[in-house]
Amino acid sequence: MKKWRKPFLLLLLICFVFLIVDNDNYWTSEQVLTEETTAYRHQKIILAWNAFFGADPFFLRRDQCSLNGTCFLTTDRRFIRLADVVAFHSRDMNDLPHPMYRKQHQIYLFWTMEARENVGYFKFSRDYFNRTMSFSTHSDIRLTYGGIEFVKKPAFDGTSSRTLQPTKNYPLPSFDSFVNKTKSIFGLVSNCPYLGDDRRWEIIEKIQKEYPVDMFGSCGRKRQFKNFCAKGRPDCDEVVKKEIEKRLFHFVFENSDCFGYVTEKTYRRIGYDSIPIGLRRAVYEEVDLPTSAFIFVDDFSKPKDFVAHLRYLESNETAYKEYFRWRDEYIAVEKAENWCELCERISSPDPKINFKERKMISKIYDEYAWCFQRPVWDFPYF
């Protein structure tokens, strides 16, 4: 035992010296930053600790922020001690700062745009993260894929405090666009083997036994549809739009079946002259999309009832166009950047808004959206 005592003490001493030197380096960096960045003294500092899928996370257009100049956004890790918020992107979790460098006032923000089943599992101390930013309505900052939101037109009657201008108008489809459409459903799925796709395919296969479905992408069965809109094709969105609008209906199934998980493809395609088909009504009721625009599979107890409704719509122009009536009631506006919202929150003097109230997350999934475990038509809820 004694022969190991000296090497052990030496190792302990080396570790202690390393921590002292490393800590001194951080303090030196902070001192230099403090002297060089007096311009940020009265600003809130938001540090993105890691990249967004390898890219700069601040795709923020600063001119959109009403609080421009209130916050300083950076990816420079030397700001670790000075930052008011340190944001950690879930898919790039590596080389995290040691808790010893954390100051008491700091917000450690868990940030993700992925569904829970695609995030992975991490083990951290109970109080490592104290705020969340995700697509879930339960998050402190809620992300949306679409970059736009749909609001009722009366919000722009001159009495609203909002100053955002409408970004897009969606006219009602013409009679010609109805009678010339193919009586089928457009679908585009390319990652068949991955998470969530088996569930989508179960539903699609049940539907296509009763109603024509044109599946595009690598999961399609027809050869001419398999190489549709190859990856990297610059005009892909326009090509997809053209194919969708040839048909009466199109699928907008997501690769994860979770409350509020609605990606940019749905926000984009709701403006196409074809009725979108979603999987579950409850998923879309969590977001700001007009649900009257959709046909939801789980509104029907079995595939035959669902198909009967499609048959009714294909022969009834008035009923079909009811799904586009929302265009008279809603308007699309550009949504403020989420980083702007974060800046606004931490700049507020109200502790209920600015995150000063203490909050710890025992697991990073505590405030995550629930995901459905059973497919539609086999089991209606969880």
N, C-alpha and C positions, 0 to 999 in steps of 0.2 A: 504493500500500500504506500509505504514511504517513498519508493522509487518513482512513483507517479506524481508525488506531491509537487515537486519543483516544476516539471513540465506543465502541470495543470495551472499552477500559479502564474507561470510565464505566459501561457495562453490567455489567461484571464486579464493579465496586465496589458497584453497586446490589444485585446478587444476593447478594454477601457480607453486606451490611448486613441484607438481608431474612432470611437464614439466622440471623444473630446474634440479631435481634429475635425471630424465630419461636421459636428455641431458648430464648431468655430467657423467652418467654411460657409455654412448656411447663414450664420449671423453676419459674417463679412459681406456675403452677397446681399443680405437685407440692408446692411448699412449703406453699401454702394447704391442700391436701388433707391433707398430713402433720400440720399443726397441728389441723385440724378433725376428723380421723378417727382419733383415738387409740384408739377402740373397736375398730378393725380391725387394730390393731398385731399382735395374736397370731392373726390369722385369715389364711387363704389367700384371695387375691382373684382371682376369675374375672371377666374382662371380656368381654362379648359386643360385639364391635366394630360389627357391623351387625345388622340386623333379620332375623327369620325370616319371609320372604315379607311384609315390611312390618309384622309384628306383634312384640310383645315376645317374645323368645326364651325367657324363663325362665317357662315354664308349669310351674314346679317347685312342688310342694306341700311346703313346707319341713318340715312335720311328718312327712313320710315318711322323712326322712334321719336315720339313727342318729347322724350326726355334726353334727347341728344346732348352729350356732354356731361350727363349725370353719372354715367358708368364708363369704365375703361375695360375693354375686353382684350384678353391676352392669352397666348399659349406659352409664354415665357415662364418656365418653372421656378425661376428665381423669385417670383412673386408669391411663393407658397406661404410665407409668413404674413404678407401684407394683404392677401386676397380676402375679400368678404365672403366670396363663394368659390369653392373648388368643385368643378363639375367632372364627373368620371363617366365616360361612355362605356356601356356594358360590354360591347363586343371587342374592346381594346384594353381590357383590364390587365395591366402588367406594370411592374416597377412602381407600385403605389408608394406614396410617402409614408414614412414611419409616423406613428401617432405622436412621437415626441416633438415633431415639428408643427403640430397643430395647435392653434390658439383657441381659446375658449369661445370666442365670438364667431368662429368660422362655421359656415354652412358647407357640409360635404354632401353634394347633390348626386344621387344615383340617376343616371340619364340613359334612357333607351327608347328606341322606336320599335322594338321587336315585341312580338307576343311572348308570353312567359315561357312557353315550351321551346322557344328558339334562343333564349338568353343564355342558358347554361346555369350552373350552380356554383356559387361562391360562398366561402366561409369567412366571415369577418366578425369582429367583436360586436357586441350588441349595439354599441353606440357609435359605430364607425360612420354610417350614413344617417343623416337626420332630416333629409328632404328628398323628394322624388320628382322626376320630370319624365313623363311617359305619355302614351296615348290614353291611359286609363283615366276615367273621370274622377277617380279617387286620388290621383296624384296632386301634389302641390302646384305644379305647373303642368298643364295639359298640352301635349303636342298633337298636332293634326298633320296628316300627310298632304292634304289637298292644297294648302296655301291660300284657300279661300273659305269663306263661310257663307251660309245662306241665312238671310234675315228677312223678316216680314217687311213688305214695302212700307207700311205705316211708320216704320222706324225712320224713314227719310221724309217725313211730312213737315220738317222745319222745326219741330219741337224737340227733336232728339239732340242730345249733346254730341253725338257722333259726327265726325267730319269726314269719314271715309266715303269715297265716291264709288258708285257702282262700277264694277270691272267688266261685267258681261251681261248681256240680255239674251234670253233664250226664247225665240218666237215659237208659237204653236206650230206643229207640223201641218203641212198642207194635205188636202184630200189625195192628191196624186201620190204623195209619199206613202200614203196608207195602201192604196189599191195596187201599187206596183211592188210592194214588198213580198219577199219569199216567206211562206208560212213555215218558218223554222226558227231554231234558237242558235245563236252564235256562241261558241265557247273557245277560249284560248288558254291552254294549260301546257306548260313545258317542263315542269319539274315533277313528273309523276312519282318517282320513287321516294320523294322526301316527305317530311312530316306534314300531316294534314291532308295529303292528296288522296289517300285511300278513301277517306271519308267523303271527299268531293266526288270521287269516281263512283262510289256506291249510289249516291243520289243521281248523278248524271246517267248511269246505266239503267236505273229504274225508270227515269223519264224517257230515255230514248227508245225504250221498248214500246212506248205509247205515242211518242211525238218525235218528228224529225229534229235531230241535233247535228249541227255541223261543227265538229271539233277541229280546231286549228292548233298548230304547234307540234312538238315532238311526241305528244301523247295522242295525237289524232290517228285515226285508223286509215284514212284515205291518204294515199301517197302525195297527192297534189297539195294537201293541207299541211304536211309534216314540216316542210322547210319554210313555212309562211313567216314572213317578216323576220329574217335572220338577225341575230344579235348584232348590234352596231349599225343597223340600217338607219340612216338619218331621218327618213320620212315614215318611220314605222307607225307613229301615232296616226298619221293621215290615212295610211293603208288600213289600219285596224278600224278607224272610224268609217271608212267607205264600206268595208265588209259588214260591220254591225248594222249600218243604216240600210243595207239591202234586205235585212230580215226584221221580222216583227219584234223579236225578243233577243236578249243576250244575257249570258250568265255573268255575274260579278262576284262569284264565290272567292273568298279569301283563302290563303293557304293555312290560316289558323282560325279556329272557330271560337273567338273570345269576345266578351262584351266590349263594345266600343272599338274593336280592331277593324278599321275600315281604311284601306290604303288609297293612294293617289289615283289608281286606275278607276275607282268608283266615283271619286270627285270629278274626274275628267269625263267619264262616260255618261254621267247623269244628263249631260247636255246634248247627247246624241239623240237623234230621232228614232229611238227604238226603246222598248220598255226593259229596264234592267231587272233581272231576277236575282234576289238575294236569298241567303240560306235561312236566316232567322230574323224575325222582326225585332226581338229584344236587343240584338247586336246593334242595329241601326238607330234604335230609339235613344242610344247613349250619345249619339253624335248630332251635329247640327244640320244633317241632310233632311230634306222633306220626305218623310216615309211614304207619303201618298204617291210618290213617283215609282215605287217598287212593287213588284209581286214577290211575296215571301213564301218560300216553300213550306215553312212550318205553319202557315195559315190553313193548310189543308191536311186532313187526317191521313190521306193515302195518295199515292201517285195518280190514280185514276181521277180523283177529284181535282187535283192540280191541272192535269191535262184537259179535263172538261172545261175548266176556266179559260185556258188558252184557246180552246176551240171556240168558245163563246166570244172572246175578244177578237179573234181573227175574222169573224163574220159580222161584227158589230162595230162600225167605225166610231159611233158616239161613245160607247163604253170604252173602247181602246183609247180614245183621246182624253178621257177623264184622267188618265195617268200622267198627262202633260199639263193638267190644269194648274198645278203648283207654279207654273211659270208666270201666271197672272198674279200670284200671291207673294212670291219670294223673289229676291234679287241676290246675285252673287257679288260679294265684296272681298277685296283682298284682306286677308287676315294679318294682323300685326305679327311680326316675328316673335317667336317664343323667348328669344333672348331679350327682346324689348320688354316683354311682360315680366321676366325675371328682374330686369333692371328696375322697372316700376315698383315691383313688390318690395325689393330690399331698400329702395329709396324712400318708402313711405314712413312717416313717423308713427303710424299705428302698429303696435306690436302684434295685432291679430293678422295684419297683412304682411309685415316685413320679416316674418319668420323668427322674430326675437323670442317668441314663446318657445320654450324647450320642447323638443319632440325627438324621440329616439325610435328607430325602426329595428325591432328585434330580428327581423328577417327582411331581406331586400324585397321579398315578394308580398309583404304585408299589405301594401297599397296597390297591388297589381290587380288587373281585371281577372275575373273568373273566366275560365275556359270550359266549354262544353266537352263532356267526355263521351257522349253517345250520339250517334247520327240521328238526323231527323227521320221520322216515320218508324223508327225502331223504339225510341224512348224520347218523349217530348222535352224533358228538362235534363237535370243532371243525372 
